[in-house]
Amino acid sequence: MKTLNILLCMLCVRGLLEAEDGASREKADAAIKLFQSGKPKEGIEALSKLIDADPQDKLLYFIRAELRATQRDFKNAIPDYSAALKHGPEMVSLYQARGAANFRAGNIEASIEDFDKYLAANPTQAPYHWQRGISHYYAGRFKDGVAQFELHKTVNPNDVENSVFHFICNAPLVGVEKAQEAIIPIEDDTRVPMMKVLEMYAGKATPEDVLKKAQEGNPPAERLKNQLFYAHLYIGLYYEALGKKEETSKHVKLAATEYFLPHYMGDVARVHWEILQKRSRQDKGQSN
């Protein structure tokens, strides 16, 4: 997916640090350096002490949120983003960061609320916001998801993932066959096995073809894992569109566990697997 056109968070931190007085900047810098030197726990503890001493400092909450998110502690990053926004309501770009953390923590509706607040203040970013479309899919807001992915194609026309999420949002609305007819065409997504994934969604290839393509040429281990992650994730989503629960669970689980990658799409797989597990427990509870 095309990255949002937003300043990287640590660049934001640097800019905020420059606006602070010397003592505050030096203290925050020291905590960040601990984190960067391979001592994340100590860096976060140092920031927590600074926050205890000055609980009104929006910058310190923001930095701690970013460090926690970097450590994949999304649950605890969220209240820090909230505290930064409380003390610095002008920092509207933090709605984007909190929205991403909310999704990755499994708070789907909260992520949409945050993304909407971010876009209300930054409307030119709407075409880039594929993350919002993904949240729409998991919230069951399929019409909104279709609209978001159709908008995203205007800035990212060769992304199979955009086409796939458009399809899986559209299929519950119009049926699989019509969704295939309306699939967003992609000419040149160079990532393996994405073009084969698109063929599968168009009904011109099988899941087995996708897995074969992902392993073609005996790629090195790291690349193979990356390619199998995307293969299993999108096979799982394909089976979900077809209503095949067992196959969906098998492939989403593989993407979320054996082939998991620690980035946003990796967390899409993980959140999806958690949702499937929750549904399975609920179904078992109802049958008892």
C-alpha positions in Angstrom: 0.0 0.0 0.0 1.1 3.6 -0.7 2.5 5.3 2.4 0.5 8.3 3.7 2.1 11.6 2.9 2.8 12.4 6.5 6.1 13.4 8.2 7.7 10.4 9.9 6.9 10.4 13.6 10.5 10.7 14.8 11.0 13.7 12.5 8.0 15.2 14.2 9.6 14.5 17.6 12.8 16.3 16.4 10.8 19.3 15.3 8.9 19.4 18.6 12.2 19.1 20.6 13.6 22.1 18.8 10.6 24.2 20.0 11.3 23.3 23.7 13.6 24.9 26.1 17.2 23.6 26.4 16.6 21.6 29.6 13.5 19.9 28.4 15.1 19.1 25.1 18.2 17.6 26.8 16.1 15.4 29.1 14.0 14.1 26.2 17.0 13.5 24.1 18.6 11.5 26.8 15.6 9.2 27.0 15.5 8.7 23.2 19.2 7.9 23.2 18.6 5.2 25.7 15.9 3.7 23.5 18.1 4.0 20.4 21.1 2.3 22.2 19.1 -0.9 22.7 17.6 0.0 26.1 13.9 0.6 25.3 12.7 -0.3 28.8 15.1 2.2 30.3 14.2 4.9 27.8 10.5 4.5 28.5 11.1 4.5 32.3 13.1 7.7 31.9 10.2 9.4 30.0 7.8 8.1 32.6 9.8 9.9 35.4 9.8 13.1 33.3 6.0 12.8 32.9 5.5 12.3 36.6 7.5 15.5 37.2 5.6 17.5 34.5 2.3 15.8 33.7 1.2 18.7 31.4 4.0 18.2 28.9 2.4 17.1 25.6 5.8 16.4 24.0 6.8 13.8 26.6 3.5 11.9 26.2 3.9 11.9 22.4 7.5 10.6 22.6 6.5 7.8 25.0 3.6 6.9 22.7 6.0 6.6 19.8 8.5 4.6 21.7 5.8 2.2 22.9 4.4 1.9 19.4 7.9 1.1 18.1 8.0 -1.7 20.7 4.5 -2.9 19.5 2.9 -1.9 22.8 0.0 -0.4 21.0 -2.4 -0.8 24.0 -0.3 1.5 26.2 0.7 3.8 23.3 -3.0 4.8 22.8 -3.5 6.6 26.2 -0.2 8.4 25.7 -1.4 9.7 22.3 -4.7 10.7 24.0 -2.8 12.6 26.7 -0.7 14.4 24.1 -3.8 15.5 22.3 -5.5 16.6 25.5 -2.6 18.9 26.4 -1.9 19.8 22.8 -5.2 19.8 20.8 -3.4 21.6 17.9 -1.4 18.4 17.3 -4.1 17.0 15.0 -1.7 14.7 13.1 -1.6 12.6 16.2 -5.1 11.3 15.3 -3.5 9.4 12.5 -0.9 7.9 14.8 -3.5 7.0 17.4 -5.8 5.6 14.7 -3.1 3.3 13.5 -2.4 2.2 17.1 -6.1 1.6 17.7 -6.4 -0.6 14.7 -3.3 -2.6 15.6 -4.7 -3.0 19.1 -7.9 -4.4 17.6 -10.1 -1.3 18.3 -11.6 -1.0 14.8 -14.3 1.6 15.3 -12.0 3.8 17.3 -9.5 3.7 14.5 -12.1 4.9 12.1 -13.0 7.8 14.4 -9.4 8.8 14.7 -8.7 8.6 10.9 -11.8 10.7 10.2 -10.6 13.3 12.7 -7.2 13.4 11.0 -8.8 13.8 7.6 -11.1 16.5 8.7 -8.0 18.5 9.5 -6.0 17.2 6.5 -8.5 16.6 3.7 -5.9 16.4 1.0 -4.7 13.2 2.5 -8.0 11.4 1.9 -6.8 9.7 -1.4 -3.8 8.2 0.4 -5.7 6.7 3.3 -5.8 3.0 2.6 -5.6 2.3 6.3 -9.0 3.8 6.8 -10.4 1.6 4.0 -9.0 -1.5 5.7 -10.7 -0.4 9.0 -14.0 0.0 7.1 -13.7 -3.6 5.9 -13.2 -5.0 9.4 -16.0 -2.8 10.7 -18.4 -4.2 8.1 -18.7 -0.8 6.5 -18.3 -2.2 3.0 -19.8 0.7 1.0 -17.4 3.1 2.7 -14.5 0.7 2.0 -15.3 0.6 -1.7 -15.4 4.4 -1.9 -12.1 4.7 -0.1 -10.3 2.1 -2.3 -11.7 3.7 -5.5 -10.3 7.0 -4.2 -6.9 5.4 -3.4 -6.5 4.1 -6.9 -6.2 7.7 -8.1 -2.9 8.1 -6.3 -1.8 4.5 -6.4 -3.0 2.9 -9.6 -0.7 -0.2 -9.6 -1.3 -1.7 -6.2 -2.9 -5.1 -6.2 -3.6 -4.8 -2.5 -5.9 -1.9 -3.2 -7.7 -3.9 -5.9 -8.1 -6.8 -3.5 -9.5 -4.8 -0.6 -11.9 -3.0 -3.1 -13.0 -6.5 -4.2 -13.6 -7.9 -0.7 -15.6 -4.8 0.3 -17.6 -5.0 -2.9 -18.3 -8.7 -2.8 -20.7 -8.6 0.2 -22.6 -5.8 -1.6 -23.0 -7.1 -5.1 -21.8 -10.7 -5.0 -18.6 -12.4 -6.0 -19.3 -12.5 -9.7 -20.2 -8.8 -10.0 -17.2 -7.9 -7.8 -15.0 -9.8 -10.2 -16.5 -7.8 -13.1 -15.8 -4.5 -11.2 -12.3 -5.5 -10.1 -9.8 -2.6 -10.3 -7.4 -3.5 -13.1 -3.6 -3.5 -12.3 -1.0 -3.6 -14.9 2.3 -3.7 -13.2 2.6 -4.5 -9.5 6.2 -5.9 -9.5 5.9 -7.6 -6.1 5.8 -11.4 -6.1 3.2 -12.9 -6.0 0.8 -9.9 -6.3 -0.1 -10.2 -10.0 -1.0 -13.9 -9.5 -3.1 -12.8 -6.5 -5.0 -10.5 -8.8 -5.6 -13.3 -11.2 -7.0 -15.4 -8.4 -9.4 -12.7 -7.4 -10.4 -12.3 -11.0 -11.2 -16.1 -11.2 -8.2 -16.8 -13.5 -5.9 -18.6 -11.1 -6.1 -20.8 -8.0 -4.8 -20.4 -4.5 -2.3 -23.2 -5.4 -1.1 -21.1 -8.3 -0.5 -18.2 -5.9 1.5 -20.3 -3.5 3.5 -21.8 -6.4 4.4 -18.3 -7.6 5.4 -17.2 -4.2 8.0 -20.0 -4.0 9.1 -19.9 -7.6 12.9 -19.6 -8.2 13.9 -20.8 -4.8 14.1 -17.3 -3.2 16.3 -16.6 -0.1 14.6 -17.3 3.2 13.7 -13.7 4.1 12.2 -12.9 0.7 10.4 -16.3 0.7 8.8 -15.5 4.1 7.7 -12.1 2.8 6.1 -13.6 -0.3 4.4 -16.4 1.6 3.0 -13.9 4.1 1.3 -12.0 1.3 0.2 -15.2 -0.4 -1.4 -16.6 2.6 -3.0 -13.3 3.7 -4.7 -12.7 0.4 -5.7 -16.4 -0.1 -7.3 -16.1 3.3 -9.2 -13.0 2.4 -10.2 -14.6 -0.9 -11.7 -17.6 0.8 -13.5 -15.3 3.2 -15.1 -13.5 0.3 -16.2 -17.0 -0.9 -17.7 -17.8 2.5 -15.2 -20.7 3.1 -14.6 -20.4 6.9 -12.2 -23.3 7.4 -9.9 -22.3 4.5 -10.0 -18.7 5.6 -8.8 -19.6 9.1 -6.1 -21.8 7.8 -4.4 -19.2 5.6 -5.0 -16.2 7.8 -3.5 -18.1 10.7 -0.4 -18.8 8.7 0.0 -15.2 7.7 -0.5 -14.1 11.3 1.8 -16.6 12.9 4.4 -18.6 10.9 4.9 -15.9 8.3 4.1 -12.9 10.4 5.8 -9.7 9.5 6.1 -6.8 12.0 4.5 -4.0 9.9 1.0 -2.7 9.3 -0.1 -5.4 7.0 1.3 -8.0 9.3 -0.9 -6.5 12.0 -3.9 -6.7 9.6 -3.3 -10.5 9.5 -2.9 -10.7 13.2 -6.0 -8.6 14.0 -7.9 -10.7 11.5 -6.8 -13.9 13.1 -7.8 -12.6 16.5 -11.2 -11.7 15.2 -11.6 -15.3 13.7 -10.6 -16.8 17.1 -13.1 -14.7 18.9 -15.9 -15.7 16.5 -14.9 -19.3 16.9 -15.1 -19.1 20.7 -18.5 -17.3 20.4 -19.8 -20.0 18.1 -18.7 -22.8 20.4 -20.3 -20.9 23.4 -23.6 -20.7 21.5 -23.6 -24.4 20.6 -23.1 -25.5 24.2 
